[in-house]
């Protein structure tokens, strides 16, 4: 099954609107760090896994944002340090070559070509649970006849390590659920009324792209799959660029490997 051409055109145009002006050749050539030896860092592996489950690159990116958020500017006297970070799978181009130096151009062209601003949203635990339930319906399923190398605008989100859960696929996307949801080591059911800071790219949280607007998700999913509305959340645009903060984190640590958080730790599991 192929995504309709007109839908791809619209979604691609929306994504392209967030691409920054081309950096200078000097910027592109700057070495920002070194990649570790794991093959899970490679473009091939991340392309194969970004829509169907956990990826090392997405884990690293989101955990980097949580760490960097300690330096986010306060807003109206409130800290913008986040408990959780999320990024959409379609915004991840690929990975990096293991055992190699990483230039800014490698990260810009090969991993994060889009210039999403970091927006910090205030979410109740109940809203986080609803978001994760919506996410479970968006995953590309084994029976979906989709080319994982293509742009698949279902809005499937990857999360930082504070959130752990299992996607139970069940019979089809309309019946898929998230279960055993844990946030910061506690069951989400015990935190439904607590409030958390969550970092998103503006593409999903402000523009509601890829069905994060309370409407049908589309992208080959049944009409019964309606997305959780992220756009209605109270939020603050930090003015910081997701990619730039990740690059700053790489420069601080010098490496993209297990020691700096490039791991697959089972934060999302997928079962039939």
C-alpha positions in Angstrom: 0.0 0.0 0.0 1.4 3.4 -1.0 0.7 6.7 0.7 -1.3 9.0 -1.6 0.9 11.3 -3.7 -1.1 14.4 -2.8 -0.7 13.7 0.9 3.0 13.2 0.6 3.4 16.4 -1.3 1.6 18.4 1.4 3.4 16.7 4.3 6.8 17.1 2.5 6.2 20.8 1.9 5.4 21.3 5.6 8.6 19.6 6.6 10.7 21.5 4.1 9.3 24.8 5.5 11.4 24.1 8.6 14.7 23.6 6.8 17.2 26.2 7.8 19.3 28.2 5.2 22.2 26.1 4.0 25.1 26.4 6.5 28.4 27.7 5.1 31.0 25.3 3.9 33.1 26.0 6.9 30.3 25.1 9.2 29.5 21.9 7.4 33.2 20.8 7.7 33.5 21.4 11.4 34.2 18.2 13.3 31.8 18.0 16.3 32.6 14.6 17.7 33.4 10.9 17.0 31.0 8.0 16.4 31.3 4.8 18.4 31.6 1.4 17.0 28.0 0.2 17.2 26.3 -0.6 13.9 23.1 0.6 15.5 24.4 4.2 14.7 24.4 3.6 11.0 22.0 5.2 8.6 20.9 1.8 7.3 19.9 0.6 10.7 18.1 3.8 11.8 16.2 4.0 8.5 15.0 0.4 9.0 13.9 1.0 12.6 12.7 4.6 13.0 9.0 3.8 12.1 8.8 0.4 13.7 10.3 0.8 17.2 13.3 2.0 19.1 16.4 3.5 17.5 19.7 4.4 19.0 20.0 7.8 17.2 16.5 8.9 18.4 17.2 7.8 22.0 20.5 9.7 21.9 18.8 12.9 20.5 16.0 13.0 23.0 18.2 12.2 26.0 20.6 15.0 24.9 17.7 17.4 24.9 16.7 16.5 28.5 20.3 17.0 29.6 20.6 20.3 27.7 17.3 21.6 29.1 19.1 22.4 32.4 20.3 25.5 30.5 17.1 26.4 28.9 16.1 30.0 29.7 13.3 30.4 32.3 9.9 31.6 31.1 7.7 33.9 33.2 9.8 32.9 36.2 9.2 29.2 35.6 12.0 26.7 34.8 11.9 25.2 31.3 14.0 22.2 32.3 12.1 19.1 31.0 11.2 15.8 32.3 10.7 14.2 28.9 11.6 14.9 25.3 10.0 13.6 22.1 10.8 13.8 18.4 8.9 12.5 15.4 10.3 9.6 13.4 9.9 11.4 10.0 12.3 14.1 11.2 15.2 11.6 11.5 17.0 11.2 8.2 19.3 8.4 9.2 22.4 7.9 11.3 26.2 8.3 11.2 29.1 6.1 10.1 30.4 4.0 13.0 34.0 4.5 14.0 34.3 7.8 12.2 34.6 11.5 12.9 31.3 13.4 12.7 31.2 16.7 11.0 28.3 19.2 11.4 27.5 18.4 7.8 27.2 14.7 8.6 24.7 15.5 11.3 22.9 18.2 9.2 22.6 16.2 6.0 22.5 12.7 7.4 20.5 12.9 10.6 18.6 16.1 11.3 18.1 18.3 8.2 15.1 20.0 9.7 15.2 23.1 11.9 12.5 22.3 14.5 12.4 24.8 17.3 12.2 23.3 20.8 8.8 23.9 22.4 8.2 23.0 26.0 4.7 21.9 26.7 3.0 21.4 30.1 1.3 18.1 30.3 -0.6 16.2 32.9 0.3 12.5 33.4 -3.2 11.7 32.0 -2.3 13.6 28.8 1.0 11.8 28.5 -0.8 8.5 28.8 -3.2 9.6 26.0 -0.3 10.7 23.8 1.4 7.4 24.2 -1.8 5.5 23.4 -2.1 7.5 20.2 1.5 6.8 19.4 0.9 3.0 19.6 -1.6 3.3 16.8 0.9 5.1 14.5 3.7 2.6 14.4 4.3 0.8 11.1 3.0 -2.7 11.6 4.4 -5.9 10.2 1.5 -6.3 7.8 1.7 -2.7 6.4 3.0 -2.8 2.8 5.2 0.3 3.2 8.8 1.0 2.2 10.6 2.0 5.4 13.0 4.1 3.3 10.1 6.4 2.3 8.7 9.4 4.2 5.9 8.0 6.3 4.0 10.9 7.9 2.2 9.1 10.7 3.8 11.2 13.5 5.3 8.2 15.3 7.2 9.7 18.3 10.4 8.6 20.0 10.9 9.5 23.6 13.7 10.1 26.1 14.6 7.4 28.6 12.2 8.7 31.3 9.3 7.1 29.5 9.1 3.4 29.1 6.2 1.4 27.6 5.0 -1.5 25.5 3.1 -1.3 22.3 0.6 -4.2 22.0 -0.3 -4.3 18.3 -3.5 -6.4 18.6 -5.5 -7.0 15.4 -5.1 -3.7 13.7 -4.1 -0.1 14.3 -7.5 0.8 15.7 -7.1 -1.7 18.5 -3.3 -1.1 19.2 -2.6 0.0 22.7 0.2 1.2 25.0 0.6 -0.7 28.2 2.9 -0.8 31.2 3.6 2.9 30.8 6.3 4.1 33.2 7.3 7.7 33.7 10.5 8.3 35.7 10.3 4.9 37.2 6.7 5.1 38.4 3.5 3.7 36.7 1.8 6.5 34.8 -1.5 5.7 36.6 0.0 7.0 39.9 0.9 10.3 38.2 -2.2 11.2 36.2 -2.7 14.5 38.0 0.9 15.5 38.1 2.3 18.1 35.7 5.4 17.6 33.6 7.5 19.7 31.2 7.8 17.9 27.8 10.1 19.1 25.0 8.8 18.7 21.4 9.8 20.0 18.0 7.4 22.7 16.9 6.4 20.7 13.8 4.2 18.4 15.9 3.3 20.4 19.0 2.7 23.9 17.5 1.6 23.0 14.0 -0.1 19.7 14.8 1.5 18.1 11.8 1.1 14.3 11.0 -2.2 14.0 12.9 -1.1 15.5 16.3 -4.1 17.9 16.1 -7.1 15.8 17.2 -7.9 14.8 13.6 -7.5 11.7 11.5 -3.9 10.7 11.2 -4.2 9.4 7.7 -0.9 8.2 6.0 -2.5 4.8 5.2 -4.1 4.4 8.7 -7.8 3.6 9.1 -10.2 6.5 9.5 -10.8 5.4 13.0 -7.3 6.4 14.1 -7.6 10.0 15.4 -4.5 11.7 16.8 -4.1 13.2 20.3 -4.2 17.0 20.1 -0.8 18.4 21.1 -1.7 21.9 19.8 -4.1 22.6 22.6 -1.4 22.2 25.3 0.0 25.2 27.2 3.4 25.7 25.8 6.4 27.9 25.3 8.6 28.2 22.2 12.2 28.4 23.6 13.6 29.8 20.4 16.2 27.1 20.5 16.7 24.7 17.6 16.4 21.0 18.4 19.3 20.1 16.1 21.6 22.8 17.4 21.1 21.7 21.0 21.9 18.1 20.1 25.0 19.2 18.2 26.0 21.3 21.3 25.6 18.1 23.4 27.9 16.2 21.0 30.5 18.9 21.2 30.4 18.8 25.0 30.8 15.0 25.2 33.0 14.6 22.2 31.5 11.2 21.3 28.3 9.6 20.2 28.5 6.2 21.9 27.2 4.3 25.0 29.1 6.6 27.3 27.2 9.7 26.0 23.8 8.0 25.9 23.7 6.3 22.4 22.0 3.1 23.5 19.0 1.0 22.9 17.7 0.2 26.3 14.2 -1.3 25.7 12.3 1.9 26.5 9.7 0.8 23.9 8.8 -2.8 23.3 6.5 -4.1 20.6 4.5 -7.3 21.0 1.7 -8.9 18.9 
